[in-house]
């Protein structure tokens, strides 16, 4: 005969207890120790598996948290997903990971899926305003993004202070003319404030702002190449800047590649600081570039804590966590 999947009734029969007792044990509701031992032994013997989805339909809780990010191709997003999963699991939740590739329709499809499965909360780093697409009974945390619905809690690094810190460090290391290089999403977010921090730092130190700041595109390399050539003295083979603050570590790496293409040395000719805190896969714990590090473990923990703090959600505020400078070999210190 075909073996059927054991049910709660089978567990109750095996343990010799009422069905309600089995339900209490499975859902963590206190019962007498003798009953608990019997139920757990029966579950183990029968290899009974809790149907999380079915239980979620009854309790409106699935013990899952949904994370929507643009992709896993970039180390920053992959690292953030890793930290969120770690924090979710530490709180007894499983992570549903959705990669939208920045496609609004795809984001909405994932939101519909998450809403129907009654996920316990959604953390979203999106390229569209999804704030009015999520049912009110599902907590939504916006990571880095700005939504029209200001009742949605937002969490981000202190990008503005990070921009100021990057220029302070370049000046501390002897740079006289730092420039800004970066590309940004057309959808507004807290990361835009890195550029604002650069402008403020220039004003504070009486420096003329010089920058390449454009909308995301596939020709970052060519744009950076052209920008650097525009600031090159062909006769002396020198540049009119000696430091670069890049909007991301990726942009910093592209800039370094272009500088080397053109025969310049990093950090001897130009010092470079990125933003994010991307680490090399090998060796060890080295950073890819000198960088302004976002506190990913702390950001992930804050996101999970806010979702699970049902008594205080929603908190319609922007929570900023501090950033730090980390040496990665592309500055002199």
Backbone bond lengths (Angstrom), bond angles and torsions (degrees), N, CA, C in turn:
res aa  C-N    CA-C-N  psi(-1)  N-CA   C-N-CA  omega(-1)  CA-C   N-CA-C  phi
1 X - - - 1.459 - - 1.531 110.85 -
2 X 1.301 115.57 148.45 1.460 120.15 179.58 1.528 110.38 -70.15
3 X 1.309 115.50 129.88 1.462 120.75 -178.87 1.527 109.57 -77.10
4 X 1.327 115.99 128.10 1.459 120.39 -179.14 1.519 110.57 -96.34
5 X 1.325 115.32 156.93 1.465 120.82 177.82 1.521 109.40 -71.02
6 X 1.353 118.35 129.90 1.464 120.66 -178.69 1.524 111.38 -64.00
7 X 1.326 115.18 146.11 1.457 121.96 179.77 1.520 110.04 -112.77
8 X 1.340 115.64 175.51 1.461 120.40 176.59 1.529 110.75 -61.73
9 X 1.333 116.59 -33.91 1.464 120.05 177.92 1.515 110.65 -63.48
10 X 1.347 116.07 -39.14 1.463 120.00 178.20 1.516 110.74 -63.70
11 X 1.356 115.97 -41.06 1.457 120.99 178.95 1.531 110.00 -63.09
12 X 1.340 116.71 -43.89 1.463 120.85 -179.77 1.527 111.01 -62.23
13 X 1.338 115.74 -41.84 1.464 120.06 179.43 1.520 111.09 -65.05
14 X 1.321 116.73 -43.69 1.465 121.54 -179.69 1.523 111.07 -64.26
15 X 1.336 116.53 -39.94 1.466 121.12 -177.68 1.521 112.69 -82.00
16 X 1.341 116.26 -16.80 1.442 119.43 -178.34 1.516 112.79 71.85
17 X 1.337 115.70 35.95 1.468 120.55 -179.69 1.520 109.31 -130.23
18 X 1.321 115.92 172.35 1.462 121.09 178.24 1.526 110.83 -73.22
19 X 1.322 115.52 154.00 1.463 120.97 179.31 1.528 110.92 -59.56
20 X 1.327 117.03 -37.44 1.467 120.75 179.12 1.506 112.72 -62.56
21 X 1.330 116.52 -32.36 1.470 120.19 178.16 1.519 110.65 -66.64
22 X 1.327 116.07 -41.82 1.467 120.29 177.04 1.527 110.09 -60.49
23 X 1.336 115.89 -44.48 1.464 120.61 -179.69 1.532 110.97 -60.00
24 X 1.319 116.21 -41.61 1.466 119.84 179.75 1.521 111.57 -63.63
25 X 1.324 116.96 -43.26 1.467 120.28 -179.68 1.528 110.67 -63.35
26 X 1.315 116.16 -44.49 1.467 120.96 -178.71 1.526 111.04 -63.19
27 X 1.337 116.25 -35.93 1.461 120.24 -177.10 1.519 113.91 -94.45
28 X 1.336 116.46 9.92 1.462 120.42 174.92 1.511 114.70 74.88
29 X 1.334 117.46 20.39 1.466 121.25 178.59 1.531 108.00 -88.27
30 X 1.308 119.11 131.73 1.470 121.60 -175.66 1.528 113.29 -58.91
31 X 1.333 114.85 135.51 1.465 122.94 172.17 1.523 107.21 -137.22
32 X 1.318 117.37 172.83 1.451 120.33 177.67 1.520 111.15 -59.20
33 X 1.310 117.88 143.92 1.459 122.12 -175.85 1.526 111.84 -58.45
34 X 1.339 117.02 -38.64 1.474 120.27 179.74 1.524 110.88 -61.23
35 X 1.347 116.01 -45.18 1.461 120.19 178.74 1.526 111.15 -64.34
36 X 1.326 115.87 -40.92 1.464 120.05 -179.44 1.525 111.39 -60.95
37 X 1.325 115.89 -44.27 1.471 120.77 179.68 1.525 110.64 -62.22
38 X 1.338 116.46 -42.75 1.466 120.47 179.98 1.527 111.55 -62.96
39 X 1.327 115.91 -44.40 1.469 120.25 -178.57 1.525 110.33 -65.66
40 X 1.321 117.43 -45.58 1.467 120.55 -179.32 1.523 110.98 -63.10
41 X 1.330 117.41 -37.16 1.466 120.63 178.09 1.526 110.43 -66.33
42 X 1.338 116.47 -40.60 1.464 120.32 179.17 1.528 111.30 -66.20
43 X 1.336 115.89 -40.92 1.468 120.23 178.11 1.524 110.28 -59.77
44 X 1.315 116.27 -43.42 1.459 120.96 -179.08 1.534 110.94 -67.37
45 X 1.332 116.54 -43.24 1.465 120.70 -178.26 1.524 111.25 -63.94
46 X 1.319 116.02 -43.12 1.467 120.64 -177.17 1.525 112.93 -85.49
47 X 1.343 115.99 -8.50 1.468 120.80 -175.70 1.533 110.60 56.93
48 X 1.327 114.59 45.40 1.463 120.79 -179.31 1.525 110.28 -73.17
49 X 1.331 116.37 132.52 1.460 122.73 179.27 1.523 109.50 -113.17
50 X 1.332 115.73 128.51 1.465 119.97 178.77 1.526 109.90 -69.30
51 X 1.314 117.91 129.61 1.462 123.24 175.61 1.534 107.99 -83.36
52 X 1.337 114.90 92.10 1.465 120.47 -175.51 1.526 112.21 -58.97
53 X 1.332 115.86 -40.35 1.466 118.72 -177.84 1.529 111.14 -65.37
54 X 1.366 115.59 -46.01 1.469 119.25 -179.69 1.517 110.70 -63.16
55 X 1.321 116.51 -40.30 1.455 119.30 178.95 1.524 110.31 -65.14
56 X 1.323 116.21 -35.71 1.457 120.37 179.52 1.518 112.49 -63.94
57 X 1.341 116.55 -34.83 1.455 119.82 178.71 1.525 111.49 -63.67
58 X 1.329 116.59 -31.50 1.467 120.91 -178.79 1.522 112.18 -85.86
59 X 1.324 115.61 -37.26 1.469 119.42 -172.78 1.515 113.59 -102.26
60 X 1.358 117.52 -8.52 1.473 122.88 -173.97 1.528 111.50 63.51
61 X 1.344 116.92 19.82 1.454 122.46 176.73 1.526 108.70 -133.40
62 X 1.311 116.76 127.48 1.462 120.35 179.33 1.524 112.59 -113.39
63 X 1.323 116.39 0.54 1.471 121.50 -177.22 1.528 110.94 59.06
64 X 1.327 116.85 30.33 1.464 121.29 177.24 1.525 110.02 -124.28
65 X 1.314 115.09 153.26 1.458 122.13 173.94 1.525 107.35 -128.71
66 X 1.321 116.07 135.73 1.462 121.23 -177.22 1.522 110.51 -102.10
67 X 1.320 115.84 131.86 1.468 122.40 176.27 1.518 109.03 -116.68
68 X 1.322 116.60 123.44 1.462 121.81 177.27 1.523 108.39 -111.83
69 X 1.329 117.10 117.87 1.461 122.58 179.12 1.525 109.19 -129.31
70 X 1.331 117.67 161.27 1.468 120.03 -178.24 1.527 113.74 -63.57
71 X 1.338 117.70 -41.74 1.465 119.76 -178.38 1.522 110.10 -169.13
72 X 1.328 115.14 173.68 1.457 121.33 173.16 1.521 111.24 -109.62
73 X 1.318 116.67 3.80 1.465 120.23 -178.79 1.520 112.65 -70.13
74 X 1.328 116.59 -33.09 1.459 120.26 -178.77 1.525 109.83 -91.29
75 X 1.322 117.39 134.39 1.466 121.34 -176.77 1.520 113.96 -55.53
76 X 1.343 117.79 -35.54 1.455 119.52 -178.06 1.522 111.32 -62.31
77 X 1.330 117.10 -47.36 1.462 120.32 -179.84 1.522 111.16 -64.68
78 X 1.334 116.41 -41.13 1.462 120.23 178.96 1.524 110.87 -62.56
79 X 1.319 116.60 -41.69 1.466 120.84 -179.95 1.523 110.93 -66.99
80 X 1.332 116.62 -39.62 1.451 120.20 178.60 1.526 110.62 -64.06
81 X 1.338 116.75 -42.74 1.463 120.73 178.42 1.527 110.47 -61.13
82 X 1.319 115.98 -40.98 1.476 120.41 178.84 1.529 110.49 -60.45
83 X 1.323 116.97 -46.63 1.463 120.72 -177.38 1.536 111.25 -67.12
84 X 1.330 117.27 -38.05 1.465 120.23 178.71 1.533 110.10 -64.83
85 X 1.347 116.11 -42.11 1.467 119.69 178.85 1.519 111.10 -61.97
86 X 1.328 116.81 -41.46 1.460 121.35 179.41 1.532 110.75 -60.59
87 X 1.329 115.64 -46.01 1.454 120.61 -178.70 1.536 111.46 -68.44
88 X 1.333 116.71 -39.76 1.460 120.35 179.31 1.531 110.29 -62.85
89 X 1.317 115.71 -45.63 1.471 119.76 -178.45 1.523 111.09 -65.06
90 X 1.335 116.14 -36.01 1.461 119.84 178.53 1.525 111.61 -63.12
91 X 1.339 116.44 -23.05 1.467 121.44 178.79 1.534 111.37 -101.87
92 X 1.340 116.49 16.03 1.453 120.01 177.03 1.509 114.83 76.51
93 X 1.346 117.14 20.50 1.463 121.12 179.10 1.530 110.41 -112.88
94 X 1.311 115.05 152.40 1.462 121.55 173.77 1.532 108.08 -101.77
95 X 1.331 116.04 151.29 1.465 120.69 -177.07 1.524 111.29 -103.29
96 X 1.319 115.97 130.73 1.466 122.50 170.17 1.527 106.50 -101.63
97 X 1.313 117.25 115.34 1.464 122.01 -175.41 1.517 110.56 -102.49
98 X 1.332 115.74 126.12 1.462 121.94 -179.43 1.532 109.18 -123.56
99 X 1.317 116.90 126.23 1.471 122.14 178.29 1.523 108.51 -108.53
100 X 1.316 116.00 115.05 1.470 119.96 -171.35 1.523 114.04 -92.78
101 X 1.344 116.93 -14.55 1.463 120.92 -175.67 1.524 112.55 57.23
102 X 1.334 115.97 23.43 1.461 120.80 178.57 1.506 114.39 70.27
103 X 1.341 117.90 16.76 1.463 122.14 -178.98 1.526 108.95 -95.21
104 X 1.332 119.29 114.17 1.469 121.89 -176.88 1.520 113.67 -52.98
105 X 1.348 117.06 -43.04 1.464 120.14 -179.05 1.528 111.12 -62.67
106 X 1.321 115.86 -36.25 1.462 120.59 179.68 1.525 110.36 -69.22
107 X 1.334 116.08 -39.41 1.456 120.53 177.11 1.527 110.80 -60.29
108 X 1.339 116.30 -43.23 1.461 120.35 -179.71 1.528 111.56 -66.83
109 X 1.338 117.16 -36.59 1.460 120.85 176.88 1.525 110.63 -61.64
110 X 1.336 115.88 -43.56 1.463 119.86 179.58 1.528 111.04 -67.82
111 X 1.319 116.90 -36.56 1.457 120.44 177.78 1.528 110.98 -63.89
112 X 1.325 115.98 -41.02 1.463 120.52 178.15 1.518 109.98 -62.95
113 X 1.317 116.28 -43.58 1.466 121.04 178.74 1.525 111.03 -61.62
114 X 1.335 115.65 -45.69 1.465 120.37 -179.59 1.524 111.11 -64.29
115 X 1.313 116.95 -39.96 1.460 121.09 -178.94 1.528 111.04 -66.60
116 X 1.333 116.44 -41.91 1.458 120.42 -179.11 1.522 112.02 -68.12
117 X 1.325 116.92 -33.02 1.464 120.46 -178.96 1.528 112.21 -83.58
118 X 1.338 115.89 0.36 1.467 121.99 177.79 1.522 111.88 56.81
119 X 1.307 115.73 47.92 1.457 120.21 174.89 1.524 109.59 -58.76
120 X 1.324 116.68 152.21 1.470 120.46 -177.22 1.522 112.78 -77.69
121 X 1.324 117.25 -10.72 1.459 120.23 178.56 1.510 110.95 175.13
122 X 1.322 115.77 159.49 1.469 121.85 -179.01 1.525 109.37 -127.83
123 X 1.327 115.98 130.46 1.462 122.75 171.57 1.518 105.87 -109.91
124 X 1.311 117.38 123.29 1.463 119.32 -171.90 1.517 112.46 -128.71
125 X 1.320 115.40 127.74 1.457 123.02 168.23 1.522 104.84 -117.34
126 X 1.328 115.49 93.72 1.458 120.10 -169.10 1.522 112.13 -119.94
127 X 1.324 114.82 170.04 1.456 121.33 177.52 1.525 111.53 -110.35
128 X 1.320 116.53 19.76 1.465 120.83 174.91 1.524 108.18 -149.41
129 X 1.317 116.36 163.59 1.461 121.00 -178.99 1.527 108.91 -84.52
130 X 1.337 115.39 104.06 1.458 120.64 -177.44 1.523 111.71 -103.01
131 X 1.325 116.82 5.28 1.464 120.73 -169.74 1.519 113.91 -60.23
132 X 1.332 117.89 -28.32 1.463 120.31 -178.90 1.526 112.57 -98.12
133 X 1.332 116.13 8.64 1.458 121.02 -179.82 1.524 112.55 -101.17
134 X 1.324 116.70 -4.76 1.464 121.79 -176.26 1.526 109.76 -104.11
135 X 1.334 118.65 130.91 1.475 120.61 177.70 1.523 111.31 -56.57
136 X 1.321 115.34 145.84 1.469 120.56 -176.47 1.521 113.45 -61.50
137 X 1.335 116.91 -23.64 1.462 119.22 -177.26 1.523 113.46 -84.76
138 X 1.331 117.25 -0.03 1.468 120.74 177.93 1.526 108.93 -111.12
139 X 1.327 117.71 116.46 1.464 120.11 179.04 1.530 111.62 -60.94
140 X 1.327 115.79 135.18 1.464 122.09 178.30 1.521 109.01 -124.62
141 X 1.326 115.78 128.29 1.464 121.72 175.75 1.524 108.21 -114.87
142 X 1.318 116.98 125.69 1.461 121.05 177.17 1.520 108.72 -92.79
143 X 1.328 116.37 118.44 1.456 120.20 176.78 1.525 108.78 -94.16
144 X 1.311 115.96 114.26 1.467 123.60 173.90 1.535 114.42 77.65
145 X 1.334 118.43 -27.09 1.464 120.78 -173.01 1.527 113.39 -88.55
146 X 1.328 115.05 161.96 1.461 122.51 174.75 1.520 108.62 -110.70
147 X 1.324 116.38 131.60 1.458 121.34 177.10 1.525 109.77 -115.24
148 X 1.332 116.13 156.85 1.464 120.64 176.19 1.524 111.16 -66.51
149 X 1.335 115.44 -31.17 1.460 120.70 178.36 1.520 108.91 -80.11
150 X 1.310 117.53 101.88 1.460 121.10 -174.37 1.527 113.07 -78.60
151 X 1.339 117.09 2.02 1.455 120.17 174.80 1.526 111.60 -82.72
152 X 1.323 117.22 -6.85 1.458 121.43 -179.51 1.531 109.62 -83.35
153 X 1.327 119.30 122.50 1.470 121.06 177.27 1.526 110.43 -63.63
154 X 1.324 115.89 141.59 1.462 121.25 179.27 1.521 110.19 -123.90
155 X 1.314 115.63 142.15 1.462 122.23 179.26 1.522 108.34 -130.33
156 X 1.329 116.63 136.89 1.464 120.96 179.28 1.516 109.62 -160.73
157 X 1.320 115.48 167.92 1.460 121.00 169.15 1.520 108.74 -77.40
158 X 1.321 116.35 162.29 1.466 120.55 177.49 1.523 108.08 -80.67
159 X 1.328 115.07 81.23 1.462 121.64 -175.27 1.521 112.46 -65.21
160 X 1.312 116.90 -36.75 1.467 121.29 -179.65 1.527 110.76 -61.85
161 X 1.325 116.32 -51.32 1.463 119.85 178.40 1.511 110.84 -65.53
162 X 1.337 116.71 -29.89 1.454 120.16 176.60 1.514 112.32 -63.77
163 X 1.341 116.00 -39.25 1.457 120.02 177.14 1.515 111.89 -64.78
164 X 1.323 116.33 -41.33 1.464 120.58 177.42 1.523 110.50 -64.88
165 X 1.343 116.33 -42.88 1.460 121.11 -179.30 1.527 111.41 -61.68
166 X 1.326 117.43 -40.21 1.465 121.00 -179.33 1.528 110.92 -59.91
167 X 1.328 117.28 -44.94 1.468 120.73 -179.79 1.521 110.72 -70.29
168 X 1.317 117.55 -38.41 1.465 120.27 176.73 1.517 110.57 -58.18
169 X 1.326 116.83 -42.21 1.459 120.89 -179.54 1.523 111.34 -67.70
170 X 1.335 117.49 -42.99 1.465 120.01 178.74 1.527 111.09 -61.70
171 X 1.322 116.89 -41.31 1.466 120.44 177.44 1.526 110.47 -66.77
172 X 1.319 116.48 -40.34 1.473 121.64 177.93 1.524 110.95 -60.33
173 X 1.334 116.87 -33.52 1.458 121.51 -178.90 1.524 112.66 -88.20
174 X 1.330 117.06 9.34 1.455 121.24 172.91 1.505 117.18 101.19
175 X 1.306 119.13 1.99 1.466 121.04 178.97 1.529 110.19 -70.61
176 X 1.323 115.06 141.47 1.464 121.16 179.18 1.527 112.42 -106.97
177 X 1.328 115.88 -26.38 1.472 119.36 -174.92 1.534 110.57 -139.75
178 X 1.324 118.06 76.23 1.466 120.24 179.01 1.524 111.97 -79.06
179 X 1.317 116.29 140.65 1.458 121.70 177.59 1.527 109.13 -115.04
180 X 1.324 114.96 166.54 1.465 121.14 178.07 1.519 108.63 -114.62
181 X 1.349 116.06 134.12 1.457 121.73 176.14 1.520 108.65 -129.97
182 X 1.330 116.37 127.67 1.454 117.88 178.43 1.509 113.65 -175.29
183 X 1.323 114.14 163.99 1.456 122.17 177.78 1.519 107.37 -130.71
184 X 1.315 116.55 143.66 1.446 120.38 -173.08 1.523 111.35 -131.81
185 X 1.323 115.76 159.21 1.460 121.75 176.79 1.527 109.93 -72.94
186 X 1.315 116.62 152.70 1.462 120.67 174.84 1.524 110.59 -73.84
187 X 1.350 116.21 -15.36 1.465 120.90 177.33 1.522 108.03 -90.83
188 X 1.336 119.18 123.21 1.466 121.20 -173.50 1.525 113.35 -64.36
189 X 1.332 115.22 143.48 1.451 120.67 178.96 1.515 111.11 -154.24
190 X 1.309 116.00 173.16 1.454 121.06 -179.39 1.528 112.17 -64.71
191 X 1.328 117.89 -27.16 1.459 121.06 -179.83 1.530 112.09 -61.48
192 X 1.328 117.04 -22.51 1.464 120.70 177.77 1.528 111.62 -61.26
193 X 1.324 116.30 -23.17 1.461 120.44 -176.35 1.531 112.81 -74.82
194 X 1.333 117.30 -9.46 1.471 119.57 174.45 1.530 109.13 -63.51
195 X 1.313 115.41 -41.94 1.461 120.58 177.20 1.523 110.23 -65.75
196 X 1.331 116.79 -41.13 1.470 120.63 178.06 1.527 110.40 -60.50
197 X 1.343 116.13 -38.90 1.460 120.18 177.77 1.508 111.72 -64.60
198 X 1.340 116.59 -37.70 1.465 120.54 176.73 1.526 110.83 -62.02
199 X 1.326 116.34 -46.66 1.472 120.90 179.94 1.527 110.47 -60.58
200 X 1.316 117.54 -43.89 1.464 122.04 179.90 1.523 110.77 -63.64
201 X 1.337 117.46 -41.76 1.458 121.22 -179.99 1.526 110.75 -64.61
202 X 1.339 116.95 -38.35 1.464 120.45 177.20 1.528 110.42 -63.99
203 X 1.312 115.54 -43.95 1.467 120.43 178.77 1.523 110.94 -61.18
204 X 1.319 116.21 -43.72 1.458 121.83 -178.28 1.521 111.60 -64.27
205 X 1.338 116.30 -34.90 1.465 120.75 -176.53 1.527 112.64 -103.09
206 X 1.340 115.68 12.12 1.472 121.94 177.27 1.525 111.57 56.50
207 X 1.310 115.43 47.10 1.460 122.36 177.59 1.531 109.68 -109.93
208 X 1.310 116.38 146.97 1.451 120.16 175.74 1.520 109.32 -80.91
209 X 1.343 117.95 121.48 1.468 119.73 179.14 1.529 110.91 -66.09
210 X 1.314 115.90 129.75 1.460 122.15 175.76 1.525 106.31 -131.60
211 X 1.324 116.89 126.10 1.459 116.51 -171.68 1.522 113.27 -157.10
212 X 1.320 112.72 157.87 1.459 123.55 166.66 1.518 105.33 -117.86
213 X 1.322 116.75 110.77 1.461 120.63 -177.34 1.511 107.46 -139.24
214 X 1.337 116.74 102.12 1.459 121.43 -172.67 1.529 110.42 -132.45
215 X 1.329 115.40 167.57 1.460 120.76 177.47 1.523 109.69 -69.92
216 X 1.328 116.02 146.23 1.467 121.61 -179.98 1.517 111.45 -48.86
217 X 1.324 114.58 137.65 1.463 120.28 176.88 1.523 108.55 -153.55
218 X 1.312 115.66 174.53 1.456 120.09 -178.55 1.531 112.59 -88.32
219 X 1.327 117.61 -4.39 1.465 120.06 -177.08 1.528 111.51 -109.49
220 X 1.340 116.67 41.27 1.467 120.35 179.81 1.523 111.10 -56.42
221 X 1.312 115.98 -42.81 1.462 120.04 -178.50 1.522 111.03 -59.10
222 X 1.334 116.20 -48.63 1.469 120.13 -178.43 1.526 111.24 -64.52
223 X 1.321 116.53 -40.09 1.465 120.12 179.69 1.524 111.14 -63.69
224 X 1.326 116.55 -43.65 1.467 120.39 179.01 1.524 110.40 -67.67
225 X 1.319 116.55 -40.10 1.467 121.01 177.87 1.534 110.08 -58.69
226 X 1.325 116.48 -48.94 1.465 120.36 -179.13 1.524 111.59 -63.82
227 X 1.336 116.52 -38.82 1.465 120.84 179.10 1.524 110.57 -62.19
228 X 1.310 116.60 -45.95 1.472 120.26 -178.76 1.527 110.61 -66.36
229 X 1.332 117.68 -40.74 1.464 120.66 178.92 1.523 111.46 -63.14
230 X 1.335 116.62 -33.66 1.465 120.72 178.52 1.523 111.75 -64.91
231 X 1.312 116.42 -24.61 1.464 121.28 -177.17 1.523 111.91 -107.67
232 X 1.319 115.38 22.72 1.458 120.77 -179.38 1.529 110.43 -108.84
233 X 1.327 115.84 134.96 1.462 121.60 171.61 1.523 107.48 -90.08
234 X 1.315 116.59 107.71 1.465 120.70 -174.52 1.520 112.59 -65.42
235 X 1.347 116.38 -30.72 1.465 119.04 -177.81 1.526 112.04 -69.95
236 X 1.315 116.27 -39.93 1.470 120.28 -176.90 1.525 112.74 -102.37
237 X 1.318 116.77 -4.82 1.468 123.53 -175.87 1.528 109.84 50.04
238 X 1.331 114.18 53.93 1.463 120.96 176.58 1.524 108.97 -131.78
239 X 1.311 115.30 161.47 1.458 121.58 178.83 1.516 109.82 -108.51
240 X 1.332 116.68 153.11 1.464 118.70 178.73 1.532 111.67 -89.87
241 X 1.349 116.16 13.95 1.463 121.09 171.58 1.530 108.62 -136.33
242 X 1.318 116.36 156.84 1.468 120.10 -178.31 1.530 112.64 -130.16
243 X 1.320 116.13 9.00 1.461 120.25 177.87 1.511 110.93 -151.93
244 X 1.318 115.62 146.98 1.470 121.01 177.95 1.527 108.93 -129.00
245 X 1.319 115.88 128.71 1.456 121.60 166.45 1.516 106.02 -105.64
246 X 1.325 116.91 114.86 1.460 122.00 -177.62 1.520 110.24 -99.33
247 X 1.316 116.04 145.10 1.463 122.38 -175.20 1.525 113.28 -63.09
248 X 1.338 117.15 -28.97 1.457 122.53 175.96 1.521 108.67 -142.55
249 X 1.318 116.73 166.21 1.459 120.47 175.04 1.527 110.96 -63.27
250 X 1.338 116.46 -34.27 1.462 120.07 177.53 1.522 110.92 -62.16
251 X 1.325 116.38 -46.38 1.466 119.84 178.38 1.529 110.23 -63.31
252 X 1.322 116.50 -35.57 1.466 120.32 177.81 1.523 110.21 -63.86
253 X 1.328 117.08 -43.67 1.475 120.81 -179.74 1.524 111.59 -64.25
254 X 1.341 116.82 -38.60 1.465 119.96 177.80 1.525 109.84 -65.26
255 X 1.340 116.59 -43.00 1.466 120.92 179.06 1.531 110.90 -61.39
256 X 1.312 117.07 -41.96 1.472 121.27 179.27 1.521 110.08 -63.83
257 X 1.329 116.44 -41.25 1.467 120.86 178.41 1.529 110.71 -61.06
258 X 1.329 116.58 -43.66 1.467 120.87 179.58 1.521 110.43 -65.35
259 X 1.320 117.59 -44.03 1.465 121.21 179.16 1.527 110.96 -57.57
260 X 1.300 116.22 -43.35 1.476 120.05 179.35 1.529 111.10 -67.42
261 X 1.335 116.00 -36.78 1.464 120.43 175.11 1.529 110.51 -56.49
262 X 1.315 115.76 -39.32 1.463 121.82 -175.63 1.524 112.62 -88.29
263 X 1.321 116.90 3.14 1.459 120.33 174.37 1.518 115.60 90.70
264 X 1.341 117.36 16.78 1.469 120.30 179.62 1.522 110.59 -101.17
265 X 1.313 114.89 151.34 1.459 121.12 -177.68 1.530 110.64 -102.78
266 X 1.320 114.85 139.20 1.473 122.04 175.18 1.532 107.42 -117.82
267 X 1.320 118.95 120.42 1.471 128.63 14.15 1.533 114.93 -101.88
268 X 1.331 119.05 8.18 1.467 120.32 -173.65 1.525 112.43 -63.01
269 X 1.329 116.45 -47.39 1.470 119.74 179.60 1.529 112.01 -89.25
270 X 1.294 115.80 -41.31 1.466 121.21 -178.52 1.536 108.78 -138.00
271 X 1.329 116.07 129.26 1.456 120.48 174.48 1.529 109.01 -95.46
272 X 1.329 115.53 143.24 1.466 120.05 -173.56 1.527 110.38 -130.15
273 X 1.334 115.13 133.04 1.462 122.12 173.25 1.517 108.78 -125.29
274 X 1.330 116.35 129.03 1.455 121.41 177.18 1.522 110.83 -99.15
275 X 1.330 114.60 -163.13 1.473 119.88 179.47 1.523 108.24 -146.84
276 X 1.302 117.34 127.47 1.473 127.43 173.23 1.524 111.28 143.28
277 X 1.353 115.95 -51.48 1.461 118.95 -176.86 1.510 112.07 99.46
278 X 1.340 117.09 39.26 1.457 121.92 -179.22 1.520 110.46 -73.69
279 X 1.333 115.96 131.83 1.461 120.56 179.81 1.525 110.88 -105.03
280 X 1.329 115.42 152.61 1.459 120.68 176.74 1.520 109.36 -70.53
281 X 1.332 114.94 148.41 1.455 118.36 175.37 1.522 110.26 -71.15
282 X 1.338 115.29 -30.48 1.466 120.72 179.24 1.516 106.86 -156.93
283 X 1.313 120.06 137.74 1.454 126.66 2.57 1.525 111.80 -94.79
284 X 1.289 115.43 154.99 1.457 123.22 167.38 1.509 115.61 54.53
285 X 1.332 114.54 -140.26 1.453 122.42 -172.50 1.526 112.15 -110.17
286 X 1.331 117.97 25.24 1.455 120.86 -177.59 1.530 111.01 -72.61
287 X 1.332 114.69 148.15 1.461 120.27 175.44 1.519 109.50 -84.66
288 X 1.329 116.42 149.91 1.462 120.93 -179.43 1.516 111.16 -67.34
289 X 1.317 116.14 -37.18 1.464 122.92 177.85 1.524 107.70 -145.00
290 X 1.315 116.39 163.34 1.466 118.42 168.82 1.523 106.77 -61.36
291 X 1.315 117.04 137.74 1.456 118.42 -164.91 1.524 113.27 -152.81
292 X 1.305 114.98 158.74 1.457 121.93 167.54 1.524 105.79 -94.39
293 X 1.320 116.29 110.45 1.470 121.37 -171.05 1.525 112.14 -85.55
294 X 1.321 115.09 127.64 1.457 120.08 170.18 1.538 108.67 -80.57
295 X 1.324 118.18 138.57 1.469 120.75 -177.64 1.532 111.36 -81.08
296 X 1.321 117.19 75.37 1.463 120.87 -172.30 1.532 114.73 -57.63
297 X 1.340 119.69 -45.28 1.471 117.70 178.52 1.524 112.76 -58.85
298 X 1.333 115.77 -41.97 1.463 120.01 -179.92 1.529 111.76 -69.03
299 X 1.334 117.00 -37.73 1.468 120.81 177.85 1.524 110.65 -64.04
300 X 1.344 115.81 -44.47 1.462 120.03 179.37 1.522 110.94 -62.84
301 X 1.322 116.48 -43.51 1.466 120.67 179.64 1.525 111.28 -61.67
302 X 1.326 115.82 -41.16 1.460 120.18 -179.59 1.523 110.39 -64.07
303 X 1.333 116.89 -41.50 1.463 120.72 178.75 1.526 111.19 -60.04
304 X 1.331 116.32 -48.26 1.460 120.84 -178.28 1.528 110.83 -66.01
305 X 1.322 116.26 -43.91 1.467 120.00 -179.44 1.530 111.36 -59.60
306 X 1.332 116.90 -41.41 1.459 119.79 -178.26 1.524 111.47 -68.87
307 X 1.337 117.57 -35.90 1.457 120.63 178.21 1.527 110.65 -65.68
308 X 1.321 116.24 -40.79 1.467 120.31 -175.07 1.525 113.29 -84.11
309 X 1.326 117.10 -10.30 1.463 120.47 178.93 1.526 108.97 -85.69
310 X 1.328 115.14 75.39 1.464 120.78 -172.86 1.527 113.04 -63.13
311 X 1.322 117.04 -29.81 1.468 120.00 -177.01 1.526 112.37 -68.23
312 X 1.352 115.88 -27.26 1.470 119.20 -175.30 1.528 113.76 -110.87
313 X 1.338 118.05 -1.27 1.459 119.53 178.53 1.538 109.15 -86.13
314 X 1.356 119.88 141.28 1.464 124.52 -3.22 1.524 112.47 -85.84
315 X 1.309 114.92 150.34 1.463 121.42 172.65 1.526 106.16 -112.10
316 X 1.320 118.45 98.47 1.469 120.97 -172.91 1.522 112.61 -74.59
317 X 1.315 115.54 63.35 1.458 120.16 -178.51 1.516 110.47 -132.80
318 X 1.309 114.59 165.01 1.460 121.75 172.64 1.520 107.87 -101.56
319 X 1.315 116.60 120.83 1.455 122.13 178.43 1.519 108.84 -103.67
320 X 1.331 116.66 120.11 1.458 121.98 -179.96 1.522 110.23 -109.85
321 X 1.324 116.45 133.72 1.455 121.48 176.61 1.527 109.30 -108.87
322 X 1.334 118.00 144.33 1.469 121.44 -174.81 1.521 113.21 -69.93
323 X 1.328 114.89 150.90 1.463 122.17 177.27 1.527 109.31 -108.72
324 X 1.327 116.33 166.07 1.462 121.29 179.55 1.525 110.59 -136.87
325 X 1.314 115.76 156.29 1.465 120.50 175.00 1.523 109.03 -87.98
326 X 1.349 116.84 137.49 1.456 121.67 177.82 1.534 108.69 -132.26
327 X 1.326 114.79 133.09 1.474 120.28 179.82 1.525 110.01 -75.05
328 X 1.343 115.06 135.77 1.455 119.37 -179.90 1.518 113.95 -138.38
329 X 1.338 117.31 19.22 1.449 120.49 174.08 1.507 116.11 91.03
330 X 1.349 119.07 -3.89 1.461 120.30 -178.31 1.537 111.35 -108.01
331 X 1.327 116.04 12.65 1.465 123.01 171.23 1.536 106.60 -133.35
332 X 1.324 115.93 171.72 1.476 117.54 -178.00 1.518 111.74 -86.88
333 X 1.324 116.80 -4.59 1.469 118.43 -179.78 1.514 112.44 -155.84
